[in-house]
Amino acid sequence: SRHKKDLQRQEKKARGEDLEDAATAVITALDAEDSWKKSAEGFTPAPRTSEADEKNDVKSVKRAMDRPLRLLTKYKKGKDEFWDLPNVKHEEGESLRDTAERALLYSIGDHCKVTILGNAPWSYYKVKYPKHYQETTDRTGAKVWIFKGVLTNSFHEEAKIKLHKSLLDYQWATRNELEDVLDKRIYRALDGML
């Protein structure tokens, strides 16, 4: 370590051995630590809350600055309304990553730039279809693959997400909020990933 080298240099100096060029300034580890402490004295951390927190604006990415946010969209099936991750049905011939990118484009438009991380899903959960749907489609259920993405542009607050007309609403949710609004099986799949 740097401190050890400083001690060795002092021992050489005490024995009268030649050190490196005398014109070279030697900054010891203790000198560096003192300098760091002095510069840290004037440091003021960025605030962890914003105006969006005060208003409890769940549509803003400028809230809960000390925690990651996840995008949720609100769907309607029959008379039921529910929150879920942005999703679409996988089409033959496209990769799962292509499907994830299409789900975002379909759900929230193209003005939000999101980078999908990796080519493989991070998690999944299973859905069992209702009996009447199983009979008409000849399918018992499906696997829902979950990808992770990162918002790579910070759009202005005025430039809200443009939801697809089939969706009712959206929100940026903290982990606790996910647990409160999502179906338990979806949350378990996300929780394992998070």
C-alpha positions in Angstrom: 0.0 0.0 0.0 1.0 3.6 -0.3 1.5 4.0 3.4 3.9 1.1 3.5 5.9 2.6 0.6 6.1 5.9 2.6 7.5 4.0 5.6 10.1 2.2 3.4 11.2 5.6 1.9 11.6 7.0 5.5 13.8 4.0 6.5 16.0 4.4 3.4 16.4 8.1 4.2 17.3 7.3 7.8 20.0 4.9 6.6 21.4 7.5 4.2 20.6 5.6 1.0 20.0 7.4 -2.2 16.4 8.3 -2.9 14.8 9.2 -6.2 15.7 12.6 -7.8 15.7 15.2 -5.1 13.8 17.6 -7.4 10.8 15.3 -7.3 8.2 16.3 -4.7 7.0 13.4 -2.5 3.4 13.4 -1.4 2.9 10.9 1.3 -0.3 8.9 1.9 -0.9 11.1 5.0 -0.5 14.3 3.0 -3.1 12.9 0.5 -5.5 12.0 3.3 -5.2 15.5 4.8 -5.9 17.0 1.4 -9.0 14.8 0.9 -10.4 15.6 4.4 -9.9 19.3 3.7 -11.7 19.1 0.3 -14.5 17.1 1.9 -15.2 19.7 4.5 -16.9 22.0 1.9 -18.9 19.1 0.2 -22.6 19.4 0.2 -24.5 16.3 -1.0 -27.3 16.6 -3.6 -30.8 16.6 -2.2 -32.6 13.3 -2.0 -36.0 14.8 -2.5 -37.4 17.1 -5.1 -40.6 19.0 -5.9 -42.0 15.8 -7.5 -41.6 14.1 -4.1 -43.5 16.9 -2.4 -46.3 16.6 -4.9 -46.2 12.8 -4.9 -46.0 12.9 -8.7 -45.7 9.3 -9.6 -45.4 10.2 -13.3 -42.0 12.0 -12.7 -38.6 10.3 -12.9 -37.3 13.2 -10.8 -38.6 11.7 -7.5 -37.2 9.2 -5.0 -33.7 10.3 -6.2 -32.1 7.8 -3.8 -33.9 4.8 -5.1 -34.4 3.2 -8.5 -37.8 3.6 -10.2 -39.6 1.0 -12.5 -42.1 1.8 -15.2 -45.6 0.4 -14.7 -48.6 0.7 -17.1 -52.2 0.3 -16.3 -54.3 -2.1 -18.3 -58.0 -3.0 -18.5 -59.3 -6.5 -19.1 -63.0 -6.8 -19.1 -64.2 -4.7 -16.1 -60.9 -5.1 -14.2 -58.1 -2.5 -14.2 -54.6 -3.6 -13.1 -51.0 -2.4 -13.1 -48.4 -4.4 -15.0 -45.0 -4.0 -16.7 -45.2 -2.7 -20.3 -45.9 -5.9 -22.4 -46.9 -7.2 -25.8 -47.3 -10.7 -27.2 -44.2 -12.3 -28.7 -44.3 -12.6 -32.5 -42.8 -15.5 -34.4 -39.4 -14.6 -35.9 -38.4 -12.0 -33.4 -36.0 -12.4 -30.5 -37.2 -12.0 -26.9 -35.2 -8.7 -26.7 -36.9 -7.4 -29.9 -40.2 -8.2 -28.2 -39.1 -6.2 -25.1 -38.1 -3.2 -27.2 -41.4 -3.4 -29.1 -43.3 -3.5 -25.8 -41.8 -0.2 -24.8 -42.3 1.4 -28.2 -45.9 0.2 -28.2 -46.6 1.3 -24.7 -44.9 4.6 -24.2 -43.8 5.8 -27.7 -40.3 6.6 -29.0 -39.4 9.9 -27.2 -38.2 8.0 -24.1 -34.9 6.3 -24.9 -34.5 3.0 -23.0 -31.6 0.6 -23.4 -32.6 -3.0 -22.8 -29.8 -4.7 -20.9 -28.7 -8.0 -22.4 -30.2 -10.4 -24.9 -31.6 -12.8 -22.3 -34.5 -12.2 -19.9 -33.7 -11.4 -16.3 -36.7 -13.2 -14.9 -40.1 -14.7 -15.8 -43.5 -15.7 -14.4 -46.2 -18.0 -15.5 -49.8 -17.1 -16.3 -52.6 -19.7 -16.3 -55.5 -18.7 -18.6 -59.1 -19.0 -17.5 -60.9 -22.1 -18.6 -63.1 -20.5 -21.3 -59.9 -18.9 -22.9 -58.1 -22.3 -22.7 -60.9 -23.9 -24.6 -61.0 -21.3 -27.4 -57.2 -21.0 -27.8 -56.1 -24.6 -27.0 -53.5 -23.1 -24.6 -53.3 -23.5 -20.9 -51.1 -20.5 -20.2 -48.0 -18.6 -21.0 -44.6 -17.6 -19.7 -44.0 -13.9 -19.4 -40.3 -12.9 -19.8 -39.0 -9.9 -18.0 -36.2 -7.7 -19.3 -34.4 -4.9 -17.5 -33.9 -1.6 -19.2 -32.4 1.7 -18.3 -33.8 5.2 -19.2 -31.0 6.8 -21.0 -32.5 10.3 -21.6 -34.0 12.5 -19.0 -36.9 14.1 -20.7 -38.5 17.3 -19.5 -41.3 17.1 -17.1 -43.6 18.7 -19.7 -42.8 15.9 -22.2 -44.9 13.2 -20.6 -45.0 9.7 -21.8 -47.4 9.3 -24.7 -49.3 6.1 -23.8 -50.8 3.8 -26.3 -54.6 4.4 -26.6 -55.3 0.9 -25.1 -53.5 1.8 -21.9 -55.1 3.7 -19.0 -52.2 5.2 -17.1 -48.5 4.9 -16.2 -46.3 5.5 -13.1 -42.7 5.3 -12.1 -42.7 3.1 -9.0 -40.3 2.4 -6.2 -39.8 -1.2 -5.0 -42.3 -0.7 -2.2 -44.9 0.7 -4.6 -44.4 -2.2 -6.9 -45.3 -4.6 -4.1 -48.4 -2.5 -3.3 -49.9 -2.4 -6.8 -48.6 -5.5 -8.7 -50.1 -9.0 -8.7 -48.1 -11.2 -6.3 -46.7 -13.6 -8.9 -45.4 -10.6 -11.0 -43.9 -9.0 -7.9 -42.2 -12.3 -6.9 -40.6 -12.6 -10.4 -39.4 -9.0 -10.2 -38.3 -9.3 -6.6 -36.0 -12.3 -7.5 -34.5 -10.1 -10.3 -34.1 -7.0 -8.1 
